[in-house]
Amino acid sequence: MSQNRPRRRVEQDSSKSFSFNLIDPMAKWVNRKLEIDERLSPTTLRKVLWVGFLVTIYIYFQHNFDGLIRKLDRAEKLLNEQRASFISHKSKYLFASKQSEVEKKLEQRGFEKNAQPPIKIAFEKP
């Protein structure tokens, strides 16, 4: 009868397989440069780099958001100016198109108000 035995792990020779790992050399470099007595583990360095990356992204988006707010303020100011200009032009147009104002302009050009009411012309159909 066979017995249950744990499998033996086959360790791969690191020289045969190519693995691109930047964290381990970076951890060794940081340990050397900072002269840390306790060794900085690669997992800790990986977490620190990840947090640093997230902070950088957060700062980038905050900067872009502030720029967007400034652009929106400029656009809102321009919109208010154009709205005020439109309202003033519209009020001038409505004032100039009143019947009394049109009569004044026509009198200046030599036209007079008709004294007689209009005459209705009626004819019978053949």
ChimeraX commands (.cxc) that place a marker at each C-alpha (Angstrom):
marker #1 position 0.00,0.00,0.00 radius 0.5
marker #1 position 1.20,3.42,-0.77 radius 0.5
marker #1 position 1.61,6.01,1.89 radius 0.5
marker #1 position 0.77,9.67,1.74 radius 0.5
marker #1 position 3.95,11.61,1.67 radius 0.5
marker #1 position 4.48,15.28,0.94 radius 0.5
marker #1 position 5.97,16.01,-2.42 radius 0.5
marker #1 position 9.50,17.12,-2.58 radius 0.5
marker #1 position 9.85,20.63,-3.85 radius 0.5
marker #1 position 11.91,20.99,-6.92 radius 0.5
marker #1 position 13.89,24.16,-6.60 radius 0.5
marker #1 position 14.65,25.92,-9.81 radius 0.5
marker #1 position 18.15,27.02,-10.39 radius 0.5
marker #1 position 18.10,30.82,-10.40 radius 0.5
marker #1 position 20.86,30.99,-13.00 radius 0.5
marker #1 position 18.81,29.00,-15.51 radius 0.5
marker #1 position 15.58,30.97,-15.28 radius 0.5
marker #1 position 15.46,34.68,-15.94 radius 0.5
marker #1 position 13.42,36.70,-13.48 radius 0.5
marker #1 position 13.28,40.46,-13.64 radius 0.5
marker #1 position 12.99,41.59,-10.03 radius 0.5
marker #1 position 13.92,45.15,-9.18 radius 0.5
marker #1 position 12.74,45.12,-5.59 radius 0.5
marker #1 position 15.50,42.92,-4.14 radius 0.5
marker #1 position 18.39,44.95,-5.60 radius 0.5
marker #1 position 16.65,48.16,-4.59 radius 0.5
marker #1 position 16.23,46.89,-1.03 radius 0.5
marker #1 position 19.94,46.00,-0.88 radius 0.5
marker #1 position 20.88,49.41,-2.29 radius 0.5
marker #1 position 18.67,51.23,0.26 radius 0.5
marker #1 position 20.16,49.17,3.10 radius 0.5
marker #1 position 23.68,50.07,1.97 radius 0.5
marker #1 position 23.00,53.78,1.40 radius 0.5
marker #1 position 21.01,54.41,4.56 radius 0.5
marker #1 position 23.22,52.10,6.63 radius 0.5
marker #1 position 20.23,50.48,8.28 radius 0.5
marker #1 position 21.15,48.04,11.02 radius 0.5
marker #1 position 18.03,45.99,10.52 radius 0.5
marker #1 position 17.57,44.73,7.05 radius 0.5
marker #1 position 14.79,46.40,5.03 radius 0.5
marker #1 position 12.79,43.55,3.59 radius 0.5
marker #1 position 11.77,43.65,-0.07 radius 0.5
marker #1 position 8.09,43.36,0.88 radius 0.5
marker #1 position 8.36,46.43,3.08 radius 0.5
marker #1 position 10.12,48.33,0.31 radius 0.5
marker #1 position 7.46,47.19,-2.15 radius 0.5
marker #1 position 4.72,48.58,0.14 radius 0.5
marker #1 position 6.59,51.85,0.66 radius 0.5
marker #1 position 7.05,52.27,-3.09 radius 0.5
marker #1 position 3.37,51.50,-3.69 radius 0.5
marker #1 position 2.27,54.11,-1.14 radius 0.5
marker #1 position 4.67,56.62,-2.69 radius 0.5
marker #1 position 3.20,55.88,-6.13 radius 0.5
marker #1 position -0.35,56.37,-4.83 radius 0.5
marker #1 position 0.61,59.66,-3.17 radius 0.5
marker #1 position 2.16,60.86,-6.43 radius 0.5
marker #1 position -1.02,60.01,-8.34 radius 0.5
marker #1 position -3.13,61.77,-5.69 radius 0.5
marker #1 position -1.02,64.94,-5.95 radius 0.5
marker #1 position -1.21,64.83,-9.77 radius 0.5
marker #1 position -5.00,64.59,-9.77 radius 0.5
marker #1 position -5.34,67.34,-7.14 radius 0.5
marker #1 position -3.19,69.63,-9.30 radius 0.5
marker #1 position -5.30,68.89,-12.38 radius 0.5
marker #1 position -8.50,69.41,-10.39 radius 0.5
marker #1 position -7.32,72.84,-9.22 radius 0.5
marker #1 position -6.54,73.82,-12.82 radius 0.5
marker #1 position -9.98,72.64,-13.89 radius 0.5
marker #1 position -11.62,74.76,-11.17 radius 0.5
marker #1 position -9.71,77.82,-12.41 radius 0.5
marker #1 position -10.83,77.19,-16.00 radius 0.5
marker #1 position -14.44,76.79,-14.89 radius 0.5
marker #1 position -14.29,80.07,-12.97 radius 0.5
marker #1 position -12.94,81.87,-16.05 radius 0.5
marker #1 position -15.64,80.34,-18.25 radius 0.5
marker #1 position -18.36,81.28,-15.77 radius 0.5
marker #1 position -17.12,84.87,-15.64 radius 0.5
marker #1 position -17.08,85.08,-19.45 radius 0.5
marker #1 position -20.57,83.57,-19.61 radius 0.5
marker #1 position -21.92,86.16,-17.17 radius 0.5
marker #1 position -20.39,88.99,-19.22 radius 0.5
marker #1 position -21.89,87.65,-22.44 radius 0.5
marker #1 position -25.27,87.15,-20.76 radius 0.5
marker #1 position -25.25,90.77,-19.56 radius 0.5
marker #1 position -24.30,91.96,-23.06 radius 0.5
marker #1 position -27.11,89.89,-24.61 radius 0.5
marker #1 position -29.69,91.23,-22.16 radius 0.5
marker #1 position -28.68,94.85,-22.81 radius 0.5
marker #1 position -28.81,94.37,-26.61 radius 0.5
marker #1 position -32.16,92.62,-26.34 radius 0.5
marker #1 position -33.64,95.40,-24.22 radius 0.5
marker #1 position -32.39,98.03,-26.71 radius 0.5
marker #1 position -33.92,96.05,-29.58 radius 0.5
marker #1 position -37.26,95.63,-27.79 radius 0.5
marker #1 position -37.35,99.35,-26.96 radius 0.5
marker #1 position -36.54,100.31,-30.57 radius 0.5
marker #1 position -39.22,97.97,-31.96 radius 0.5
marker #1 position -42.05,99.58,-29.97 radius 0.5
marker #1 position -44.73,101.18,-32.14 radius 0.5
marker #1 position -44.12,104.66,-30.72 radius 0.5
marker #1 position -40.38,104.45,-31.40 radius 0.5
marker #1 position -40.96,103.17,-34.94 radius 0.5
marker #1 position -43.36,106.08,-35.56 radius 0.5
marker #1 position -40.73,108.57,-34.36 radius 0.5
marker #1 position -38.10,107.10,-36.70 radius 0.5
marker #1 position -40.50,107.12,-39.66 radius 0.5
marker #1 position -41.50,110.75,-38.98 radius 0.5
marker #1 position -37.81,111.69,-39.13 radius 0.5
marker #1 position -37.65,110.10,-42.61 radius 0.5
marker #1 position -40.72,112.00,-43.82 radius 0.5
marker #1 position -43.51,109.49,-43.32 radius 0.5
marker #1 position -46.71,110.60,-41.59 radius 0.5
marker #1 position -49.34,108.72,-39.67 radius 0.5
marker #1 position -52.40,107.86,-41.76 radius 0.5
marker #1 position -55.32,110.13,-40.75 radius 0.5
marker #1 position -58.04,108.02,-42.36 radius 0.5
marker #1 position -58.78,104.46,-41.36 radius 0.5
marker #1 position -58.14,101.79,-43.97 radius 0.5
marker #1 position -60.91,101.17,-46.52 radius 0.5
marker #1 position -62.23,97.67,-47.07 radius 0.5
marker #1 position -62.72,96.79,-50.71 radius 0.5
marker #1 position -65.40,94.17,-51.30 radius 0.5
marker #1 position -66.27,92.50,-54.59 radius 0.5
marker #1 position -68.51,89.68,-55.56 radius 0.5
marker #1 position -67.35,86.48,-57.12 radius 0.5
marker #1 position -68.67,85.92,-60.66 radius 0.5
marker link #1:1,2 radius 0.2
marker link #1:2,3 radius 0.2
marker link #1:3,4 radius 0.2
marker link #1:4,5 radius 0.2
marker link #1:5,6 radius 0.2
marker link #1:6,7 radius 0.2
marker link #1:7,8 radius 0.2
marker link #1:8,9 radius 0.2
marker link #1:9,10 radius 0.2
marker link #1:10,11 radius 0.2
marker link #1:11,12 radius 0.2
marker link #1:12,13 radius 0.2
marker link #1:13,14 radius 0.2
marker link #1:14,15 radius 0.2
marker link #1:15,16 radius 0.2
marker link #1:16,17 radius 0.2
marker link #1:17,18 radius 0.2
marker link #1:18,19 radius 0.2
marker link #1:19,20 radius 0.2
marker link #1:20,21 radius 0.2
marker link #1:21,22 radius 0.2
marker link #1:22,23 radius 0.2
marker link #1:23,24 radius 0.2
marker link #1:24,25 radius 0.2
marker link #1:25,26 radius 0.2
marker link #1:26,27 radius 0.2
marker link #1:27,28 radius 0.2
marker link #1:28,29 radius 0.2
marker link #1:29,30 radius 0.2
marker link #1:30,31 radius 0.2
marker link #1:31,32 radius 0.2
marker link #1:32,33 radius 0.2
marker link #1:33,34 radius 0.2
marker link #1:34,35 radius 0.2
marker link #1:35,36 radius 0.2
marker link #1:36,37 radius 0.2
marker link #1:37,38 radius 0.2
marker link #1:38,39 radius 0.2
marker link #1:39,40 radius 0.2
marker link #1:40,41 radius 0.2
marker link #1:41,42 radius 0.2
marker link #1:42,43 radius 0.2
marker link #1:43,44 radius 0.2
marker link #1:44,45 radius 0.2
marker link #1:45,46 radius 0.2
marker link #1:46,47 radius 0.2
marker link #1:47,48 radius 0.2
marker link #1:48,49 radius 0.2
marker link #1:49,50 radius 0.2
marker link #1:50,51 radius 0.2
marker link #1:51,52 radius 0.2
marker link #1:52,53 radius 0.2
marker link #1:53,54 radius 0.2
marker link #1:54,55 radius 0.2
marker link #1:55,56 radius 0.2
marker link #1:56,57 radius 0.2
marker link #1:57,58 radius 0.2
marker link #1:58,59 radius 0.2
marker link #1:59,60 radius 0.2
marker link #1:60,61 radius 0.2
marker link #1:61,62 radius 0.2
marker link #1:62,63 radius 0.2
marker link #1:63,64 radius 0.2
marker link #1:64,65 radius 0.2
marker link #1:65,66 radius 0.2
marker link #1:66,67 radius 0.2
marker link #1:67,68 radius 0.2
marker link #1:68,69 radius 0.2
marker link #1:69,70 radius 0.2
marker link #1:70,71 radius 0.2
marker link #1:71,72 radius 0.2
marker link #1:72,73 radius 0.2
marker link #1:73,74 radius 0.2
marker link #1:74,75 radius 0.2
marker link #1:75,76 radius 0.2
marker link #1:76,77 radius 0.2
marker link #1:77,78 radius 0.2
marker link #1:78,79 radius 0.2
marker link #1:79,80 radius 0.2
marker link #1:80,81 radius 0.2
marker link #1:81,82 radius 0.2
marker link #1:82,83 radius 0.2
marker link #1:83,84 radius 0.2
marker link #1:84,85 radius 0.2
marker link #1:85,86 radius 0.2
marker link #1:86,87 radius 0.2
marker link #1:87,88 radius 0.2
marker link #1:88,89 radius 0.2
marker link #1:89,90 radius 0.2
marker link #1:90,91 radius 0.2
marker link #1:91,92 radius 0.2
marker link #1:92,93 radius 0.2
marker link #1:93,94 radius 0.2
marker link #1:94,95 radius 0.2
marker link #1:95,96 radius 0.2
marker link #1:96,97 radius 0.2
marker link #1:97,98 radius 0.2
marker link #1:98,99 radius 0.2
marker link #1:99,100 radius 0.2
marker link #1:100,101 radius 0.2
marker link #1:101,102 radius 0.2
marker link #1:102,103 radius 0.2
marker link #1:103,104 radius 0.2
marker link #1:104,105 radius 0.2
marker link #1:105,106 radius 0.2
marker link #1:106,107 radius 0.2
marker link #1:107,108 radius 0.2
marker link #1:108,109 radius 0.2
marker link #1:109,110 radius 0.2
marker link #1:110,111 radius 0.2
marker link #1:111,112 radius 0.2
marker link #1:112,113 radius 0.2
marker link #1:113,114 radius 0.2
marker link #1:114,115 radius 0.2
marker link #1:115,116 radius 0.2
marker link #1:116,117 radius 0.2
marker link #1:117,118 radius 0.2
marker link #1:118,119 radius 0.2
marker link #1:119,120 radius 0.2
marker link #1:120,121 radius 0.2
marker link #1:121,122 radius 0.2
marker link #1:122,123 radius 0.2
marker link #1:123,124 radius 0.2
marker link #1:124,125 radius 0.2
marker link #1:125,126 radius 0.2
view
